[in-house]
Amino acid sequence: MFVEKVNAAGKRIVLVGTAHVSKESVALVKATIEKEKPDAVGVELDWQRLHQLQHGKQWQETDLQQIIKQGKTHLFLVNLLLSNLQRQIGDDLGIKPGSEMLEAVQIAEEKKIPIVLLDRDVGVTLKRALNKMGLREKAKLGYGILSGFLGVSEKLDEKTIESLKEKDALNLLMQQLAKEMPSIKEVLVDERDLFIANKILQAKGKKIVAVIGAGHLEGVKKFLDKKRDITGLAMVEQKKSRLRFLKYAIPALFVVLVGYAFYAKGIAVTLNVFVSWFLITGTLSALGAALAAAHPLSIATAFLAAPFTTLHPALAAGWFAGLAELKVRSPKVKDFEQLPQINGVRQLLKNRVARIVMVTAFTNIGASIGTFIALPYIASMLS
């Protein structure tokens, strides 16, 4: 943890670089604000994260039907896994991640000092990151999140705990992030450094105390030399993915194969084409649902839906399987209440909310795999 003072834009800026999981950081934040008596206190938070720190994640407000219908189950699952991983780390360290930010806000409110939220909206950050990531990076990120979640049942050792509190370890993490996933590092670190620095410069008052993660300290200092236009950083550009063409290419290719089978091979072969498509896509879709411990009715729904939804650009087999699971195993209040305490796959699958989301996601994955197996197989039948 470090405190650095910078003169910029006619302001005296006191940067407090903290570790998000350190009791010492909380004490440092309190001591710095009381000593400096600033005109404003900035924190590395947006409104959504501040609300979550103050009130907790309102899982009970989750609308599962909308999540399924809007195709956002993967984002919900990632959010759930990250929240529980963060909570587990906090339990091992004996402190809630983000406590130093909350401490800064509370002290500022007590002393009636204006609070400035320095960070970009977390939703914008995540969407910009996903837009910049390639398929390989997305797979790598997903594996990293999932493997981290699966390992949270093991307590962190003392050496790991101490490394999480050190600035050098945080900088090392950023460097590794830049090496493994450069697009992620650009959005999560570089863009936010610039955004945070500009918000500090825009804050009213002559003396500003800015509480930021130690990993952002050097980057933010670099951008404090002058104000910059950050309008573009607060927006999400619509990325045109090549994969969207597959939604139309797959049904078109299937129609071509069926047409060729009918005219060149006859009715019997054409029927075999339909049967093969139905069995391969349906079976793998149902297998995906089964891996998520779905109800037999949900598995049957996945099997019946996949052969049709894989040929429709606007539909997904997981939606139907997820809604079936929601119908036959409606979540109870305790399922929502237990979401933040999930540790490991067994508890994940026992929780009805998490299982519905996983049934939806796994069914879609199974249907996609089935599609890419069925098409070459059918083509081989006609050669």
SEKEVEX-798618 format. One record per residue (C-alpha): x, y, z; residue in three letters. Coordinates in steps of 0.001 Angstrom, whole numbers, padded with zeros to 6 digits, always signed. Layout:
N
XYZALA...
This chain:
383
+000000+000000+000000MET+001328+003416-000959PHE+000452+007093-000716VAL+001753+009378-003445GLU+001133+013094-003917LYS+000890+014734-007321VAL+000336+018342-008366ASN-001757+018506-011548ALA-004319+020869-013107ALA-004023+023230-010158GLY-004904+020453-007708LYS-003101+018642-004924ARG-003893+014980-005629ILE-003209+012369-002961VAL-003229+008881-004471LEU-003802+006043-002018VAL-002801+002778-003675GLY-004486-000077-001843THR-004867-003843-001941ALA-008543-004746-002157HIS-008157-007548+000396VAL-006028-005915+003091SER-006937-004737+006587LYS-003914-002425+006455GLU-005425-000699+003420SER-008562+000128+005373VAL-006495+001713+008147ALA-004355+003615+005613LEU-007417+005052+003887VAL-008895+006269+007165LYS-005621+007810+008358ALA-004970+009558+005028THR-008402+011186+004792ILE-008254+012365+008389GLU-004747+013781+007900LYS-005228+015432+004497GLU-008743+016858+005065LYS-009469+016879+001315PRO-012112+018834-000599ASP-013270+015598-002251ALA-012714+011860-001876VAL-012565+009705-004991GLY-012971+005923-004952VAL-012299+003333-007637GLU-015969+002378-007902LEU-018939+002933-010155ASP-022502+003300-008846TRP-023341-000386-009308GLN-020311-001660-007384ARG-020817+000910-004641LEU-024432-000213-004242HIS-023305-003848-004099GLN-020726-003093-001410LEU-023239-001185+000668GLN-026253-003448+000239HIS-024949-006759-001091GLY-025921-008482-004310LYS-029716-008554-004584GLN-029959-012055-006040TRP-033641-012222-005081GLN-034360-009641-007764GLU-033047-011946-010492THR-035577-012549-013281ASP-034578-015971-014566LEU-037090-015975-017411GLN-035656-012755-018833GLN-032084-013994-018429ILE-032928-017158-020369ILE-034957-015445-023087LYS-032342-012721-023623GLN-029529-015254-023902GLY-027615-013858-020923LYS-027190-017076-018964THR-023424-017170-019601HIS-023002-013652-018179LEU-025104-014554-015135PHE-023025-017680-014549LEU-019730-015795-014863VAL-021006-013116-012467ASN-022054-015809-009993LEU-018708-017615-010162LEU-016715-014387-009795LEU-018847-013208-006858SER-018337-016471-005001ASN-014619-016576-005780LEU-014271-013044-004419GLN-016300-013938-001351ARG-014137-017023-000680GLN-010931-014987-000902ILE-012444-012484+001514GLY-013300-015289+003942ASP-009738-016639+003831ASP-008267-013190+004395LEU-010745-012270+007082GLY-011828-009125+005253ILE-014400-008306+002624LYS-012837-007303-000730PRO-013459-003599-001313GLY-013639-002756+002394SER-011116+000061+001958GLU-013360+001681-000671MET-016370+001385+001598LEU-014337+002843+004460GLU-013418+005871+002313ALA-017084+006442+001434VAL-018231+006139+005031GLN-015593+008528+006358ILE-016363+011050+003605ALA-020076+010886+004435GLU-019392+011350+008146GLU-017210+014395+007451LYS-019583+015681+004749LYS-016858+015532+002101ILE-018090+015166-001503PRO-017614+011656-002928ILE-016487+011113-006523VAL-017025+007724-008184LEU-013925+007399-010339LEU-014459+004153-012203ASP-016311+003411-015417ARG-019631+001559-015329ASP-018761-002102-014798VAL-021278-003187-017438GLY-019578-001030-020062VAL-016169-002403-019071THR-017287-006034-019358LEU-019032-005500-022697LYS-016032-003662-024157ARG-013766-006462-022960ALA-015941-009173-024517LEU-016117-007226-027785ASN-012338-007064-028019LYS-011707-010690-027102MET-011202-013378-029681GLY-012692-016848-029343LEU-009446-018258-027938ARG-009226-015527-025307GLU-012846-016075-024308LYS-012204-019781-023880ALA-009065-019063-021863LYS-010912-016594-019643LEU-013801-018994-019129GLY-011437-021813-018199TYR-009571-019534-015803GLY-012745-018416-014062ILE-014158-021927-013837LEU-010909-023506-012643SER-010549-020745-010073GLY-014084-021373-008866PHE-013540-025116-008636LEU-010506-024525-006481GLY-012011-022090-004010VAL-012824-024843-001549SER-009105-024989-000736GLU-007952-022411+001778LYS-005365-019904+000596LEU-001992-020424+002237ASP-000238-017667+004174GLU+002241-016939+001372LYS-000559-016447-001162THR-002463-014239+001254ILE+000545-011992+001776GLU+001257-011795-001971SER-002274-010544-002569LEU-001491-007551-000363LYS+001677-006463-002131GLU+001831-003871-004864LYS+004517-005792-006751ASP+002329-008886-006911ALA-000526-006831-008293LEU+001709-005292-010944ASN+003014-008750-011804LEU-000584-009890-012271LEU-001232-006990-014638MET+001873-007853-016653GLN+000786-011483-016908GLN-002671-010365-017941LEU-001159-008236-020695ALA+000864-011202-021935LYS-001919-013805-021878GLU-004892-011633-022852MET-003744-008287-024257PRO-007233-007157-025224SER-008504-007775-021700ILE-005586-005896-020175LYS-006239-002946-022474GLU-009857-002629-021357VAL-009573-003616-017703LEU-006375-001715-016963VAL-005229+000826-019562ASP-008627+002307-020411GLU-009641+002462-016769ARG-006347+004125-015802ASP-007153+006899-018270LEU-010802+007073-017185PHE-009933+007237-013473ILE-007250+009894-014024ALA-009678+012116-015933ASN-012357+011745-013253LYS-009812+012813-010648ILE-008900+015896-012693LEU-012595+016741-013114GLN-013309+016561-009365ALA-014136+019861-007698LYS-011760+021234-005092GLY-008067+021968-004659LYS-007150+018812-002754LYS-008382+015371-003764ILE-007775+012062-002023VAL-008196+009262-004575ALA-008422+005683-003297VAL-007452+003288-006087ILE-006074-000234-006413GLY-002279-000405-006217ALA-002206-002022-009645GLY-003627+001178-011165HIS-001288+003573-009363LEU+001435+003940-011988GLU-001006+004066-014901GLY-003204+006721-013307VAL-000188+008889-012444LYS+000884+008783-016079LYS-002445+010230-017248PHE-002657+013007-014651LEU-000586+015343-016833ASP-003674+016739-018609LYS-007393+016250-019196LYS-008382+014069-022134ARG-011570+013271-023985ASP-012887+010009-022536ILE-016338+010079-024142THR-015536+007074-026311GLY-014399+005022-023311LEU-017872+005239-021774ALA-019541+003731-024838MET-019892+000175-026137VAL-019194-000237-029826GLU-021298-002795-031620GLN-018869-005406-032830LYS-019787-007188-036031LYS-018767-010769-035478SER-018155-013118-038361ARG-019799-015840-036302LEU-023195-014209-036791ARG-023134-015426-040386PHE-023094-019001-039108LEU-026656-018508-037873LYS-027727-018250-041477TYR-025048-020393-043103ALA-025930-023489-041077ILE-029623-023691-042060PRO-028717-022760-045647ALA-026125-025538-045816LEU-028594-028017-044310PHE-031203-027110-046935VAL-028610-027592-049686VAL-027656-031012-048303LEU-031299-032085-048033VAL-032024-030855-051551GLY-029036-032695-052948TYR-029970-035873-051057ALA-033518-035787-052437PHE-032607-035144-056069TYR-029445-037245-056269ALA-029932-040032-053738LYS-033639-040524-053315GLY-036202-040454-050519ILE-034584-043150-048378ALA-031276-041277-048114VAL-033137-038000-047499THR-034950-039591-044566LEU-031609-040821-043225ASN-030327-037250-043421VAL-033218-036016-041264PHE-032857-038890-038806VAL-029099-038323-038472SER-029573-034590-037909TRP-032282-035215-035327PHE-030334-037874-033404LEU-026936-036149-033389ILE-028063-032628-032458THR-030756-033899-030098GLY-028542-036406-028316THR-025657-033998-027712LEU-028043-031279-026597SER-029691-033693-024170ALA-026255-034812-022980LEU-025382-031193-022184GLY-028564-030851-020132ALA-027841-034132-018360ALA-024326-032964-017419LEU-025979-030028-015663ALA-028146-032480-013657ALA-031314-031396-015447ALA-034745-032896-014736HIS-035682-035744-017149PRO-038362-033500-018687LEU-035754-030801-019332SER-033437-033372-020919ILE-036280-034558-023154ALA-037048-030937-024058THR-033411-030388-025006ALA-033471-033483-027200PHE-036651-032441-029030LEU-035795-028747-029368ALA-032226-028959-030666ALA-032921-030347-034175PRO-035228-027382-034858PHE-033548-024536-032956THR-030158-025272-034536THR-031770-024410-037877LEU-033340-021161-036630HIS-031091-018073-036296PRO-033153-016553-033467ALA-033719-019610-031268LEU-031594-021754-028957ALA-032272-025187-027484ALA-031046-024022-024081GLY-033882-021527-023812TRP-036467-024289-024000PHE-034584-026643-021695ALA-033967-023836-019195GLY-037613-022778-019187LEU-038646-026412-018729ALA-036271-026708-015770GLU-037670-023471-014362LEU-041177-024910-014668LYS-040569-028311-013077VAL-038066-027156-010449ARG-039064-023617-009561SER-036461-021972-007302PRO-037379-021285-003708LYS-036414-018273-001628VAL-033595-020239+000014LYS-032056-020963-003399ASP-031622-017245-004054PHE-030385-016648-000503GLU-027767-019405-000813GLN-026278-018199-004112LEU-023485-016164-002450PRO-022443-019197-000333GLN-021982-021713-003158ILE-018663-023596-002956ASN-017858-026237-005557GLY-019711-028053-008290VAL-021901-030158-005987ARG-023460-027109-004333GLN-023687-025387-007715LEU-025793-028207-009114LEU-027919-028559-005976LYS-028965-024915-006098ASN-032025-024590-008330ARG-031191-021101-009585VAL-027640-021990-010577ALA-028742-025308-012059ARG-031338-023646-014318ILE-028663-021331-015666VAL-026249-024220-016181MET-028909-026350-017892VAL-029502-023508-020333THR-025807-022960-021006ALA-024810-026631-021256PHE-027748-027452-023527THR-026692-024708-025926ASN-023108-025957-025893ILE-024262-029507-026596GLY-026491-028362-029462ALA-023633-026364-030997SER-021260-029335-030827ILE-023968-031530-032316GLY-024406-029130-035220THR-020722-029176-036135PHE-020635-032959-035930ILE-023875-033542-037831ALA-023096-031416-040884LEU-019831-033178-041862PRO-021390-036558-041097TYR-024342-035867-043365ILE-022021-034587-046076ALA-020020-037807-045841SER-023246-039807-046296MET-023850-038066-049618LEU-020344-038361-051040SER
